[in-house]
Amino acid sequence: MDILKGKFKDSFKEKVIIITGASEGIGRALALALAPQGCKLVVSARNLERLNSLAQELSSLGYKPLVHVADVSEQAQCQGLIQACIAEFGQLDILVNNAGMTMWSRFDELEDLTVLSKIMQVNYLGSAYLTHAAIPYLKQSQGQVVAVASLTGMTGVPARSGYAASKHAVIGFFDSLRIELSDYKVAVTVICPDFVVTQTHKRALDAKGKALGDTPMQEAKIMTAEQCAQMMLPAIASRKRLLITSFRGRVGRFIKVIAPGLIDKIARRAIEAGR
């Protein structure tokens, strides 16, 4: 079912769109949701095997993306990704900063503090590096930057302090950038998903800086990546300022102002329940 209707129905037609972190989870689901909209996709991630799997799935459906391996924590590779897009298509209309990593450990139990810098490097600096390289072309197209942040970027969450810090940075950065780019008619859309089923949770860094291996989430009770992508399409098409994907997230944003202690309790219960 095509959820884009009315004036937004052809919003993505012939648009050139880069998606980072496209090899799995939200990024992969978004690529599969966008391809039928008539856009030209550039899919990027660190893992070539998973990217090729996505490309094969898209090709079987009649869509051929440009595949480009890049680690967003490396500024030179971010510049290379943008240049590859321009070399292939000659323009860039939408940049989706989706690549990210997370952690799962209380701060006072953290043994390897490089976890904090790794997460900040990917989640915040990676988005900043890539966006900086893309801005000249987005100004030309009066395009759009999409930042996949998190509800965790709006409130504190136990066992995810470093991740929360990085996503707070992402939201602050892109809220500032929105103002700076408004004169150029470049839109900035921030997406704040609630918990989503994704392999990222299995690779969350533990107290020793190692991947968990198993997800701590109750996946049957949280949103799928496909559901999240379907919610993102209208928000991106309408160049919406902010999308919060859950009711509790939307309500919690306001409760935090008048009863912050209640939000702390809700966040604790959510982590303990894994949903």
N, C-alpha and C positions, 0 to 999 in steps of 0.2 A: 504494500500500500504506500502510495506517495503522500507523505504528510505535508509537502509544500504546496500551498494553494494560493489562489489569487495573485496579488502582485509579486509574491515571492516564488512563484512556481518555477521561473527560469532564472533564479538568482545566481546559480552556479554555472550556467551554460557558457562554455568556452573560457571559463575562468581557470587560471593556472594556480594550483593549490599545492603547497608543501605541507606534509604531515610528518613530524618527527615522532620517534617512538612508535612507528607504524607496524612493527613486526608482530605485535600481539596486543591484547587488551583493548582499551579504548581507541588507540590509534588504528589498529587493524579494523575494528568495527566501523570506525568513522570512514576509513578508505572505502570499505565495501558499501557503505551507505551513500557516499558522495559520488562514486563512479557512475551510477545510473543517471545522475543529474546533468551529465553532459560536460563535465569539467575535465581538465587535463591535470593528472595527478603526478606529484613527485613524492615517493614514499621513501623514508629514510629511517635508519636505526643502526645499531652497531653490529647486529647479527645478520650476515648475508644469507645464511641458509633459511632463516625465518622470513626474511624479506622476499627471497625468491619464491617461497611457498605462497606468500600473499600475491605476488605478481602472477604466479601460475593460476591462482584462483580467480583473480581479476581477468586474466586473459581468457579463461574458459567461459567467462560471462560476456566476453566481447570488448573488454577494456584493457588497454596496454599502458601501464604506468612507467614512469622513469624511476628506476631503482638506483639509489645512491647511498652507500655505506658511509656513515659519519658518526663520530663521537662528539656530542655537543659540548662536552666539557673542554674541548680543544678549540680555541678560537680560529686557528687556521683551517680546521675541518669544517667549521661553520661557514667560513667564507667560501670554501670550496663547494659546499652544498648549494649556496646561492648562485655561484657562478655556473655550476652545472645546470641549474634550472634555467638561467638566462640564456646559456649557450644552446639549450634544447628548444626552448619556447619563446625566448625574446622578451618575456615579461614575467611578472609575479603579481598576483592579485590578492591572495590570502596565504598568510603564514600561520600554521597551527603549531604552536610550541607545546607539544604533548610529552616529549621524552622526560622521564623522571625516575627517581629511585626513592626508597623509603627505609625506615628502620623500625625495630620493635624491641625496645629495651628502656627500662627506667634509667634516667640520667645518672643516678647515684650508683648504678650497677654497671655502667659503661666502662669497659676496660680499655678499649681502643678509641681514643678521642678523634682519630682521623675519620671516623664515621661521620662526624659533624661536617668536616670540610668536604668530604666526598659528596655528601648530599647537597650541600650548598653549591658546590661546583656544577653539578648536573642540573639541579632544579632551578636555581636562580641565575647563576652566571651563564649557564648554557643558553637559557632563554634570552639573556641580555646580549650575549655574543651574536647569536643568530639574528636577532631582531636588528641589531646595529648594522649588520651586513645587508639586511633586507630593506632597510628604510629608504635608500635612494630609489629603489624600484617600486616600492609601495607608494611613495609620493607621486611617482609618474602615473600610476594606475588609480590613484585615490583609493587604495586598497584597504586591507584589514589585517590586523594582528589578532590572533586568538591565543589566549593563554589558558591552558588547562591547569588550574590551581587545585584547590580542595577546600572542603568545609574546615579542614584543619588549619587553613590559612586565615580563618576568621575567629578562631578561639583556641585556647590551649587544650591539648589532648595528652593524657598520660601515656607513657611508653613510646611517645613519638615526638619528643621535644625538638630534636634536630630537624625532623621533617616539618613540624609545625613552623619552626623558625624560617625554613627555606620557603614555605608557601606563603607565610606572612610577607616575606621579602618580595615574592613574585607579585602578590596583589598590590603592595605599595608601589613597586616599580611600574607596573602597567597602569595603575591609576594615575601616576604622575605623567607617564608617557602619553596617555590619552589627551591630557591638557596640552602638552607640547605639540602633538601632531594634529590638533583640531584645525589649525589654520590651513593645513594641507589636505583636509577632508579624508584623513586616514582614520578609520574606525579601530577601536580597541575593545575586544570582547573578552571578558574573564569568565571562565567556566569553573564552578565550584561543585564538583560531584560529592555526594555522600559516598559511603563504602560501595565499591564496585568489584565484581568478580574479575580478577586479573592475576596473571602470573607474577606481577610485581610483589604481591604479598609473600609469595614463596621465596623470593629473592631479597626480602627485607633483611637488613643487616642486624645481627644480634649484638649482644654486649661485647663480643670479641671481634666484631667486624666481619663475621662470617654470615653467609646466607642461611636463613632459617630452614629452607628445604620443604617445609610444610606450611600451608597457610593457617594463620590463627583465626581466620574468619569463618563464620557459618555461611558458606556460600549459597546455600539454598534459601537463605533469608535476606539476601542483599541483591541490589540491582545488577543485572548483567551488563556487560560492556555494550551489547547491542542496544539495550534499552537506553543506556546513557547516550549513545551516538544518535539515536532517534530524537532524543530531546535536544541535542546540540544543533541539529540541522536548522530548525526554525530560528534559533537564537543567533546563529551565524548569518543566516540569510537576511534577517532583519537588522543585522549589525547592532544587536542588543548590547547594552553596557555590561550586564551581569546576568548569569544564569546560575541559580542554586537548584540542584536537581531533586531535593527532597523537601517534603512538607516540614519535617522537624528542623531542617536547616533554615528554611525561610522564617519560621516562627522563632527559632532560637536566636536569630540575628537581632530581633527586637527585645526578646526576654533578657538578653545579655546586658542591655542598657539599664533595665530596672531591677533585675534579680540575677546578677552575675554568679552568685553562689549556686543558684539552681542549675545554671548551665554547666558549672564545674561538676556537679553531681551527675548530670545527664551524660557528660563526656566520659566520666569514670565508668558508669554503667554500660555505655556503648562499647567501650574497649573490653571490659570484663566479659560481656556477652558475645563479643565478636560480631556485632551486627548493629 
